[in-house]
Amino acid sequence: ANSSVKNSTMKVSTAAVVLALATGASAYQQPTRSTLRSLGQKSVSASGPSRNVGSTMKMEDFGFFKGTSYSFDDTWLGEECISEVGLEKRLNKDGLRYKMNRTEKEADEVGRMYNLPGFTVNLPLIGETYLGPPKVADIWEALGFTATSNNEARQQEKLKAIEKARTAKKGVLNGPGAEIRAKWLEKYGYPRLVGSGGIFYADQLSTDKEPMGGFNMGKSGSIWPVPPNVKAGQYGGVKGWGMKNAGPTVDGLPKAKL
């Protein structure tokens, strides 16, 4: 019994010495389970500037500038871009989709996915909420794999923009346009849409009913296998190298003699 007491006393005394050396204690202290458990551990405290959330500046409109050009109502009233819902409704008026979502009209045409049922509940804080399948053609569109913003209306807008860039008379910042075409051909080897006031890129997508041609510079090339309607716009197609033989030039101007 005496030997066991001596052994336990020796263990505690040894731990106390180690603790005193590790912590730099100037006097002996009786160790506890907490201090023994923390032996050999290093704690690093990081101090930095504290942030008082209550003093953060908040933007509020108190109506002080009402009736002036600085008031909230005069700046944003009627502007759809301040709201995602408002922006979606405005685009839908022109038949355009927002974030690859079908327009309200297109959604009604396809109906609920697989005609599955849904129901409306009144949730706290949120209010009346519909729980059920979305108005999409299938599960793949619901997951986003086949969803697209490139509907018929968007394709028509791209065709309008291509024609506008091709027939424009003024250049960038109302600078020279058609008259510098020969210089562009000589310098770069292809005619920039010099009368466009800038460069318009008509993205070529597999959902396009006709080739869009990208930058419409009469160039060709593809890295991966592409759908037939995309391929039709490349190489000898109407939007690729074949554009040079199809008749109209990229910018609609007669061929320049260099």
Beta strands, then each sheet from edge to edge (+ up, - down):
strand 1: 119-123
strand 2: 127-131
sheet 1: 1+ 2-
end
